[in-house]
């Protein structure tokens, strides 16, 4: 997962480490140059001192920590040397600095001639001694910086976090917004970089709020403008049927008109319900709902239609509680039970089972109808899709929106839908399982 905070901290730490490393290399080269100058001056000073010595000993003792070696030659004969110097010449009899190999290491040498006495003084110093000094100087300079990197990381992290505080505040404000909250966002002390972002989002919220308001007004106006003429048409059609019946006139065509008007009324009601239960529009005032009591209420409202088809319906289960919106769950149960009745034959059976499956509250509705082919399980949730087309054996009007509404309501409640074959009644088994809910037993 990408993180601006992590990116900035790692980038700054990597930059500091790289710069420190480059500075260490630069410091090492600079230290080596200065060490060479200092030690070369020391060799010159030693050589000049040895030239001025009058009393000579064949072998001279030097402090072991001096890391120096010398020879004094006169007339091509070695007349004096340090204890750590070989008997062969340290370097050529040519004035100046050179580098030579002897005694198993690399040496920096200096030769100087004293012409009155025809003497050559040769002095030498191990090159490794110079490297050690330069390394010690660089390490002494860089070590505190290296050990300060964790502290730098902490400081950088705090500074970056503080710098991104307004962005985190904006993210929290957006995360805490409800689905229907389109009010503008106002952040305290908004930095200049975030002002265009907040202004753009607030403009977007304003446009969305205006669009949703227009849509709500349209739905309300559509409900009035569509339902009123359809109700008038239904009444007039019914009165016309009664009038023709009283005169003994055949009115078989009017039955199709009645069915068409009934279908149009059903389509309007379902479209408005679908709009109301849309996740973007629905204001979910969730509370604890007893599914068993709600199912009893819905079955009572649908029982006249079920009894008219001479069907039997059974409600079984316990008092299972879910967190939800009562009106929406009522629509869900109404559509599922109504579908079970529509698709079951006359004198068919419907079973509503409410139970706890593991930790999940579930509603299971079974019928004795023909069921649905397995390859149709996903398509039945498409809007305006009906198995077998617009007409089915029940000859009950429908528009193919019922299960689309059921799916919307299930999404609002984070529930899962399962379709299958009823092992008990042979028809369709429709199961709705809600997220687990821990309810205090004392409630």
Secondary structure, DSSP 8 states (H G I E B T S, - for coil): ---HHHHHHHHHHHHHHHHHHHHHHHHHHHHHHHHHHHHHHHHHHHHHHHHT--S--SEE---GGG-EEEEEEETTEEEEEETTS-SS-SS-SSSEEEEEEETTEEEEEEEEEEGGGTEEEEEEEEHHHHHHHHHHHHHHHHHHHHHTHHHHHHHHHHHHHHHTHHHHHHHHHHHT--TT-------TT--HHHHHHHHHHHHHHHHHHHHHHHHHHHHHHHHHHHHHHHHHHHHHHHHHHHHHHHTT---HHHHHHHHHHHHHHHHHHHHHHHHHT-TTT-----EEEEHHHHHHHHHHHHHHHHHHTT-EEEEEE---EEEE-HHHHHHHHHHHHHHHHHHS-TT-EEEEEEEEETTEEEEEEEESS----GGGTTGGGSTT--TTSS--TT-----S-HHHHHHHHHHHTT-EEEEEE-TTTSSEEEEEE-------TT-
